[in-house]
Amino acid sequence: MTGSFWGDLLIGVGAALLLAWLVLVVALVVVRPRGGLLREALRLLPDVLRLIRRLAADRTLPRGVRIRLGLLLAYLALPIDLVPDFIPVLGYADDAIIVTAVLRGVVRRAGLDAVRAHWPGTDDGFAALARLTGLR
């Protein structure tokens, strides 16, 4: 390509990172909530953040679940998003989509009762969370 080992390496690493980013964006599009559920997810975000923190601190849950939740909290705290905020629709929704995907996995491993026990919001909010994540 460039004739230089370092130049070729830099181009290869850049191409691999771009491909990985594109794969992640496609995965976000595939798992995103349909219809008005995305707006509902954004409305529930404060209660969901408290739920994630409570679940991550619960020592009775499997270690893998707590690690996933801790990594999710770290991702949410980072100022860098997987999809930049200037991209329409997905820019602001990537956090909600990722939270939804992780919560689906948590329910599969820990059970719906564990999530319900730690839910800080109203019953209506939990019903909306259940619809959003496909828990019921």
Secondary structure, DSSP 4 states (H G I P E B T S, - for coil): --S-HHHHHHHHHHHHHHHHHHHHHHHHHHHSPPTTHHHHHHHHHHHHHHHHHHHHH-TTS-HHHHHHHHHHHHHHHSS--SS-TTSTTHHHHHHHHHHHHHHHHHHHHH-HHHHHHH--S-HHHHHHHHHHHT--
